[in-house]
Amino acid sequence: MLSFDFQQLSAREKYKILIGSVVPRPIALVTTIDPQGRANAAPFSFFNALSADPPILALGVENYSDLSPKDTTRNIRENQEFTVNIVSDALVEAMNVCAVPFEPGFDELVAAGLTAIPGTRVACPRIGEAPVALECRRMMALSIGQSREIILGEVLMAHVRDDLIDPATLYIDQLGLDAIGRMGGHGYARTRDYFDLPTRSLQQWTEAPGGGERRWVRTEELA
């Protein structure tokens, strides 16, 4: 194996190794509003759920090359709110429009042909075409050097497309969600090649050592 001392690498070199190794990463299409009430949308793949109780999401938002904050960071500071919209395969092209570095105040949702729906617990909109939208309140932010800010948000409200969730069990149909993940470089991955692998109890492992058997789940329309 080749080994790399991160203290000897440039920021770009560290970035390339991390984004190529930690894959696939979920993608948050984050909607916020500026002080004038104008909507902003931008995708971030340095994103994940960190806790369920309390329900906490984390965003890693990089600053611009001149170290000034991006619209998302600034808007969250100003309004203390944001909404995470989960990106499905059907939203890939629209998400990519929202990644274009438009000037502040430009409405990415309009340019991408997406529907802004007023928030329930927050002032910023959610995206009508997103299979899941999570309204969040900023809890805290960590400035990581000069280049990046990690924002922690508490989930206040979840909107899930009604054909994706069982209201009795609250299980979400993973194949129907059809989420995408970010790979290294310009790469993306679908989540249609899906299998179950139940976590084994100690008794199950003792009786039959091993990692268990994969249970493949496929549907004709998603194959």
C-alpha positions as CSV (number, residue, x, y, z in Angstrom):
1,M,0.0,0.0,0.0
2,L,1.0,3.6,-0.5
3,S,0.9,5.7,2.7
4,F,0.4,9.5,2.8
5,D,1.3,11.8,5.7
6,F,-1.4,14.4,5.6
7,Q,0.9,16.9,7.3
8,Q,3.0,16.8,4.2
9,L,0.2,17.2,1.6
10,S,-1.4,20.3,0.2
11,A,-5.1,21.1,0.8
12,R,-5.9,20.0,-2.7
13,E,-4.1,16.7,-2.3
14,K,-5.9,15.9,1.0
15,Y,-9.2,16.8,-0.7
16,K,-8.5,14.4,-3.6
17,I,-7.7,11.4,-1.3
18,L,-10.7,12.1,1.0
19,I,-13.4,12.5,-1.7
20,G,-12.1,9.4,-3.6
21,S,-12.0,7.3,-0.4
22,V,-15.2,8.3,1.5
23,V,-17.8,7.2,-1.0
24,P,-20.6,7.3,-1.8
25,R,-21.5,10.4,0.1
26,P,-25.1,11.6,0.5
27,I,-26.0,14.9,-1.2
28,A,-27.9,17.7,0.5
29,L,-29.5,20.2,-1.8
30,V,-29.7,23.0,0.7
31,T,-32.3,25.8,0.5
32,T,-31.9,29.0,2.5
33,I,-33.1,32.6,2.2
34,D,-31.1,35.8,2.3
35,P,-31.9,38.9,4.4
36,Q,-34.1,40.2,1.6
37,G,-36.1,36.9,1.6
38,R,-34.7,35.7,-1.7
39,A,-34.3,31.9,-2.0
40,N,-30.9,30.2,-2.6
41,A,-30.2,26.5,-3.4
42,A,-26.9,24.8,-3.4
43,P,-25.7,21.1,-3.2
44,F,-23.2,19.8,-0.7
45,S,-21.8,16.3,-0.4
46,F,-19.8,16.9,2.8
47,F,-23.1,16.1,4.6
48,N,-24.6,13.4,6.8
49,A,-26.9,12.6,9.8
50,L,-25.0,12.5,13.0
51,S,-27.7,11.8,15.6
52,A,-31.3,10.8,15.9
53,D,-31.9,12.0,19.5
54,P,-31.5,14.9,19.2
55,P,-31.9,14.8,15.4
56,I,-28.8,16.4,14.0
57,L,-27.5,16.9,10.5
58,A,-24.1,18.3,9.6
59,L,-23.1,20.3,6.6
60,G,-19.5,21.0,5.6
61,V,-19.5,24.2,3.5
62,E,-16.3,25.4,1.9
63,N,-15.6,29.1,1.6
64,Y,-14.8,30.8,-1.7
65,S,-11.2,30.9,-2.8
66,D,-10.9,34.4,-1.4
67,L,-12.1,32.9,2.0
68,S,-15.4,34.8,1.9
69,P,-18.4,32.7,3.0
70,K,-20.7,31.2,0.4
71,D,-24.4,32.3,0.2
72,T,-25.5,29.2,2.1
73,T,-23.2,29.9,5.1
74,R,-24.1,33.6,5.2
75,N,-27.8,33.0,4.9
76,I,-27.7,30.4,7.7
77,R,-25.8,32.8,9.9
78,E,-28.3,35.5,9.3
79,N,-31.5,33.5,9.6
80,Q,-30.5,30.4,11.7
81,E,-32.4,28.1,9.4
82,F,-32.0,25.9,6.4
83,T,-33.7,23.0,4.6
84,V,-32.0,19.8,3.4
85,N,-33.6,18.4,0.2
86,I,-32.5,14.8,-0.6
87,V,-31.4,14.4,-4.2
88,S,-33.0,11.6,-6.2
89,D,-31.9,10.4,-9.6
90,A,-34.7,12.4,-11.1
91,L,-33.2,15.6,-9.6
92,V,-29.6,15.2,-10.8
93,E,-29.7,17.7,-13.6
94,A,-31.6,20.3,-11.6
95,M,-29.1,19.8,-8.7
96,N,-26.3,20.4,-11.2
97,V,-27.8,23.7,-12.2
98,C,-27.9,24.7,-8.6
99,A,-24.2,24.0,-8.4
100,V,-23.4,26.8,-10.9
101,P,-21.6,29.7,-9.1
102,F,-24.3,32.3,-9.8
103,E,-24.1,35.8,-8.3
104,P,-25.7,36.4,-4.9
105,G,-29.5,36.9,-5.2
106,F,-29.9,34.8,-8.2
107,D,-32.8,32.3,-7.9
108,E,-31.3,28.8,-8.6
109,L,-34.7,27.2,-8.1
110,V,-36.2,29.1,-11.0
111,A,-33.2,28.4,-13.3
112,A,-33.4,24.7,-12.4
113,G,-37.2,24.5,-13.0
114,L,-37.8,23.5,-9.4
115,T,-40.8,24.3,-7.3
116,A,-40.3,26.3,-4.1
117,I,-42.9,25.4,-1.4
118,P,-43.1,27.5,1.8
119,G,-41.5,26.0,4.9
120,T,-43.7,24.9,7.8
121,R,-41.3,25.6,10.7
122,V,-38.7,27.6,8.9
123,A,-38.9,30.6,6.6
124,C,-36.8,29.1,3.8
125,P,-38.6,27.0,1.1
126,R,-38.4,23.3,0.5
127,I,-38.2,21.8,-3.0
128,G,-41.4,20.3,-4.2
129,E,-39.7,17.7,-6.4
130,A,-37.5,16.4,-3.7
131,P,-38.5,13.0,-2.3
132,V,-37.6,14.1,1.3
133,A,-37.1,17.6,2.7
134,L,-35.8,18.2,6.3
135,E,-36.4,21.6,7.8
136,C,-33.5,22.5,10.2
137,R,-32.6,25.1,12.8
138,R,-28.9,26.0,13.2
139,M,-27.5,24.7,16.5
140,M,-23.9,25.7,16.1
141,A,-21.1,26.1,13.6
142,L,-17.5,25.2,13.7
143,S,-14.9,27.2,11.7
144,I,-12.4,24.7,10.5
145,G,-9.4,26.9,9.7
146,Q,-10.1,29.6,7.2
147,S,-11.5,27.4,4.4
148,R,-14.5,25.6,5.7
149,E,-17.4,25.8,8.2
150,I,-19.2,22.8,9.6
151,I,-22.8,23.6,10.4
152,L,-24.9,21.5,12.8
153,G,-28.7,21.7,12.4
154,E,-31.5,20.3,14.4
155,V,-34.3,18.7,12.3
156,L,-37.6,20.4,13.1
157,M,-39.8,18.9,10.4
158,A,-39.6,16.2,7.8
159,H,-41.6,16.1,4.6
160,V,-41.6,12.7,2.9
161,R,-43.4,11.9,-0.4
162,D,-46.4,9.9,0.6
163,D,-45.8,6.9,-1.7
164,L,-42.3,6.4,0.0
165,I,-43.2,6.0,3.7
166,D,-45.4,3.6,5.6
167,P,-47.2,5.8,8.1
168,A,-47.5,2.9,10.6
169,T,-43.9,1.8,10.7
170,L,-42.3,5.0,9.3
171,Y,-40.0,2.9,7.1
172,I,-39.0,4.7,3.9
173,D,-38.9,2.7,0.7
174,Q,-35.2,2.9,-0.2
175,L,-35.7,1.8,-3.8
176,G,-38.5,4.3,-4.3
177,L,-36.4,7.1,-2.8
178,D,-33.8,6.4,-5.5
179,A,-31.2,8.6,-3.9
180,I,-27.9,9.3,-5.5
181,G,-24.4,9.5,-3.9
182,R,-21.3,11.5,-4.7
183,M,-18.1,9.7,-5.7
184,G,-14.7,11.1,-6.4
185,G,-14.1,13.8,-9.0
186,H,-17.2,14.4,-11.1
187,G,-18.6,10.9,-10.3
188,Y,-22.0,10.0,-8.9
189,A,-23.6,6.6,-7.9
190,R,-27.2,5.4,-8.0
191,T,-28.6,3.4,-5.1
192,R,-30.6,1.0,-7.2
193,D,-28.3,-1.9,-6.7
194,Y,-29.7,-2.5,-3.2
195,F,-29.4,-5.4,-0.7
196,D,-30.3,-6.1,2.9
197,L,-27.7,-7.4,5.3
198,P,-29.2,-7.8,8.8
199,T,-26.9,-7.1,11.8
200,R,-26.2,-10.4,13.5
201,S,-26.6,-11.1,17.2
202,L,-23.8,-12.8,19.1
203,Q,-25.9,-15.9,19.4
204,Q,-26.4,-16.0,15.6
205,W,-22.7,-15.6,15.0
206,T,-21.8,-18.2,17.6
207,E,-24.1,-20.7,15.9
208,A,-22.9,-19.9,12.4
209,P,-19.8,-17.7,12.3
210,G,-19.5,-15.3,9.4
211,G,-20.9,-12.1,8.1
212,G,-24.4,-13.3,7.1
213,E,-26.0,-13.5,3.7
214,R,-27.0,-10.6,1.5
215,R,-30.7,-10.4,0.5
216,W,-30.9,-8.7,-2.9
217,V,-33.8,-6.4,-3.5
218,R,-34.7,-5.4,-7.0
219,T,-37.8,-4.2,-8.9
220,E,-38.2,-4.3,-12.7
221,E,-38.7,-0.6,-13.0
222,L,-35.5,0.2,-11.0
223,A,-33.3,-2.6,-12.3
